[in-house]
Amino acid sequence: MVREFREHLARHFSFLNHKKILIAISGGVDSVVLTHLFYQLGIDFFLGHCNFKLRGKESDEDEKFIMALSENLGKKIFTTSFDTEHYAGEQKMSIQAAARELRYHWFHTILKANHLDYVLTAHNTNDNLETFIINLTRGTGLDGLTGIPPVNDTVVRPLLEFSRTRIMAYAIAHNIVWREDTSNASVKYTRNKIRHRIFPVLEDINPEILDSFKNTVSYLYESQQIIAGKIEKVSNRVIVKDPQGILKLNISELKKIPYLKTYLYQVLKEYGFTAWDDIFQLLSAQSGKQVFSEKYRLLKDRTYLILAPIHKTVTGKEFLIQKNNDGAHLPVSLSITESKRKKVDESTTILVDKNLLNYPLRVRKWNHGDYLCPTGMEGTKKVSRFFKDRKLSLIDKENVWLLTDANDTIIWIIGMRQDRRFGISENTKKIVKITTVS
């Protein structure tokens, strides 16, 4: 297996040559064999171990075993421990999901802090099949059926081509000692149910199930890549991204797409949406209708579906600025200073007559019925009409703040238009410059 593994690395993982490698080691047979193979090949590496404190003394014995192994091999080891149960409860996730999140976050921290290039995990073909079945039962899309990726950014899995049986046989043949995780025998975990109950049935139906599975995953992955290319081509026509990173999906272009639900799923899945029927119905809904995921919302706004992050609501409807104070701690930061300038060109700054300012000033959201006397035109204009003329989306409007005086007269639609009633004139004696601070 050593020769085969060397050839496997040369064929598929040549990018690891001369890189600094961290091997994630649990003490189980897979990760110990991975460590042994790299040691036999003379490839340098570091070891990393997480103690999840889930099996009491057994977890601590695993850590002691790995510490001794690293000493015998003469390899530096990084270790950490987690209160996994507490984290899982706090984050409202399963123990397995919590352990995975904690593990990978720590690995990436170690890589960055020690200038390492890749972390290697010991997932094998059986693990891949189990993941495939788990995803299948959860109603995954094509991505979930392509299995565990052999390379995912800085995470590399060089044992995916090898079965658990092959790995075990290698360990026994070379008298390799490993730790047995007794929880692997428990069928209360979904993965273990598949391992102990479903896989034997599949193997009975087809003794070559793992080889068949590897071929299938390869075909599915290539299909997924073809589809991803098509999706990108369509998205270039359908999606517009504004400078703030907000995505706008053109509804008229969307309606031309065959298999539209599938397209919407492929484009929006990474944002955590699950209510696909509701999303599809947004196409014909009235403006203002929304669908939410945990961190994002999809909003129908006239001819677009707008995808934007959900921002935490700012507490309080208005914020006061007392005389001789600036607005640095407001939801929109303002710099208020005296100035000798008499002209500005940027939209982030206005000049006002100091004697016309009645304190305290207020920063607040706009309301229906608000109006101003815009610079550059005569008469008054409703703020809502101003927004309409500017073709602001519903999300754009939500992000607008007004600066008013003590009488609630609008001084500035911040970043957009000043009210001329507060502008400077030939009679102005002192000028105040108000600027948004990014």
C-alpha positions, -999 to 999 in steps of 0.1 A, spaced: 0 0 0 30 23 6 40 22 -31 4 26 -42 -1 55 -18 31 72 -31 18 69 -67 -16 82 -56 0 113 -41 21 119 -72 -9 116 -95 -35 136 -75 -17 156 -48 16 167 -62 8 202 -50 17 190 -15 54 187 -25 75 209 -3 45 223 16 41 225 53 15 199 63 -6 193 94 -21 158 98 -53 158 119 -50 128 141 -77 114 164 -59 82 174 -83 60 153 -69 36 127 -75 59 97 -56 89 110 -28 67 125 -23 49 92 -23 82 73 5 94 97 24 61 93 22 63 55 36 99 54 63 88 79 73 58 57 75 81 27 98 105 45 74 134 41 77 159 69 45 169 88 31 182 120 3 166 140 -29 182 153 -53 166 179 -86 178 193 -99 165 226 -137 170 225 -142 158 261 -171 136 251 -160 102 264 -144 112 297 -113 92 306 -113 76 271 -109 110 254 -80 118 277 -63 84 270 -66 92 233 -47 124 238 -20 106 259 -16 80 232 -11 106 204 13 126 225 34 94 229 31 87 192 43 121 182 73 118 206 82 84 191 80 98 156 99 130 165 71 152 152 57 184 167 21 181 179 -6 208 185 -34 199 209 -65 215 221 -97 206 240 -133 217 237 -164 217 259 -183 203 229 -216 197 246 -218 232 259 -209 246 225 -235 224 208 -262 236 232 -252 272 229 -253 270 191 -283 248 190 -266 221 168 -259 184 171 -228 171 189 -214 159 156 -219 192 138 -205 211 168 -174 189 169 -168 194 132 -172 232 134 -148 234 163 -123 211 147 -120 229 114 -120 263 129 -91 253 151 -72 236 123 -74 268 102 -62 288 132 -32 265 136 -24 268 99 -25 306 100 -6 310 133 22 286 123 24 294 86 14 259 75 -2 252 41 -26 223 44 -44 202 69 -48 165 60 -77 144 73 -81 106 70 -115 103 55 -118 70 35 -141 56 8 -165 42 34 -168 77 51 -176 91 17 -204 66 10 -219 72 44 -219 110 38 -235 103 4 -263 83 20 -268 109 48 -271 137 22 -295 116 1 -318 110 31 -319 148 38 -330 157 3 -298 172 -9 -291 187 -44 -264 174 -68 -236 190 -47 -244 167 -18 -243 136 -40 -208 143 -52 -194 132 -18 -166 145 3 -143 166 -19 -106 154 -19 -95 190 -18 -114 218 -2 -93 250 0 -66 241 26 -83 208 37 -69 177 18 -82 141 21 -57 118 5 -72 85 18 -106 89 1 -96 64 -26 -89 37 1 -115 16 18 -117 10 56 -109 -27 50 -77 -18 31 -66 6 58 -73 -18 86 -54 -46 67 -24 -23 63 -25 -14 100 -26 -51 111 1 -61 86 25 -35 100 16 -40 137 3 -5 140 -14 3 173 -44 26 173 -72 37 197 -107 23 193 -135 49 198 -161 29 216 -188 54 205 -184 41 169 -203 10 180 -233 29 191 -262 31 165 -277 62 181 -257 83 157 -269 84 120 -235 77 106 -231 46 127 -265 33 118 -255 35 81 -221 19 89 -235 -11 109 -269 -16 94 -272 -2 59 -237 -8 45 -237 -46 51 -269 -49 32 -255 -29 3 -224 -50 3 -245 -81 3 -263 -68 -28 -231 -58 -45 -198 -69 -30 -181 -43 -52 -203 -15 -39 -174 8 -29 -158 6 -64 -193 13 -80 -198 42 -56 -164 58 -65 -173 56 -102 -207 71 -96 -193 99 -76 -168 107 -103 -196 109 -129 -217 130 -106 -189 154 -99 -182 159 -136 -219 165 -142 -220 190 -114 -191 209 -130 -209 210 -164 -240 223 -147 -220 249 -127 -207 263 -160 -242 266 -174 -254 282 -142 -226 308 -144 -234 316 -180 -271 322 -173 -263 342 -141 -242 366 -161 -274 375 -179 -298 374 -150 -279 388 -120 -266 423 -113 -244 430 -83 -244 465 -69 -214 482 -52 -227 472 -18 -227 435 -28 -264 432 -30 -276 409 -58 -305 418 -80 -322 390 -101 -340 403 -132 -375 387 -130 -382 390 -167 -350 372 -175 -356 346 -148 -390 337 -164 -372 327 -196 -352 300 -179 -363 264 -182 -363 244 -149 -364 277 -130 -369 261 -96 -337 242 -101 -318 273 -112 -330 293 -81 -320 264 -59 -285 263 -74 -280 301 -71 -295 306 -36 -287 274 -17 -254 289 -3 -275 316 14 -293 291 36 -328 293 20 -351 262 23 -386 276 14 -382 270 -24 -419 271 -32 -422 304 -14 -392 318 -34 -408 306 -67 -440 324 -58 -421 357 -52 -419 360 -90 -456 368 -92 -460 384 -57 -466 421 -51 -436 443 -43 -425 441 -7 -430 404 -2 -400 386 13 -386 352 20 -360 348 48 -332 325 56 -312 328 89 -289 355 76 -304 367 43 -337 378 28 -350 377 -7 -372 407 -15 -396 413 -44 -391 448 -56 -409 457 -88 -389 439 -116 -363 424 -94 -357 398 -67 -332 414 -44 -309 393 -22 -294 411 8 -281 403 43 -304 407 73 -289 435 93 -296 438 130 -322 465 137 -308 496 152 -325 503 185 -342 536 188 -360 555 161 -340 587 164 -306 598 177 -298 633 191 -268 654 184 -262 681 211 -245 713 203 -207 710 202 -209 673 198 -204 653 167 -223 622 155 -195 597 157 -215 571 176 -247 573 155 -258 545 132 -244 567 104 -212 584 116 -211 622 110 -183 647 114 -196 682 123 -170 709 122 -167 746 114 -152 753 80 -140 782 57 -149 763 26 -178 777 5 -182 749 -20 -181 711 -20 -187 687 -48 -189 653 -30 -223 638 -20 -208 628 14 -205 665 26 -228 695 30 -221 731 41 -247 748 62 -252 782 78 -243 777 115 -268 803 126 -297 784 110 -291 752 130 -315 746 159 -301 720 184 -304 693 192 -301 679 157 -317 645 150 -307 615 129 -338 594 121 -354 572 95 -377 587 69 -415 587 73 -443 590 47 -452 626 46 -417 639 50 -407 666 26 -378 689 19 -368 719 -3 -341 702 -24 -311 722 -35 -311 728 -72 -348 732 -76 -377 753 -65 -406 744 -42 -409 713 -20 -407 676 -27 -419 647 -7 -391 624 3 -410 594 -10 -412 611 -45 -375 619 -43 -368 582 -37 -391 572 -66 -373 596 -90 -340 582 -79 -354 547 -85 -344 535 -51 -353 499 -42 -371 490 -10 -338 479 6 -321 512 -5 -349 532 12 -346 512 44 -309 522 46 -315 559 42 -311 583 72 -323 619 76 -306 647 95 -331 672 109 -330 701 133 -348 705 166 -380 714 148 -377 682 128 -371 701 96 -350 681 72 -314 694 68 -301 665 47 -311 632 32 -278 619 42 -255 612 13 -281 623 -12 -296 658 -11 -293 688 11 -323 711 20 -316 745 6 -332 762 36 -300 755 55 -276 764 28 -250 791 30 -255 825 14 -237 858 11 -250 867 45 -236 836 62 -210 844 89 -201 810 100 -201 778 80 -205 742 94 -193 713 74 -212 680 79 -196 649 65 -203 612 66 -174 592 79 -169 557 65 
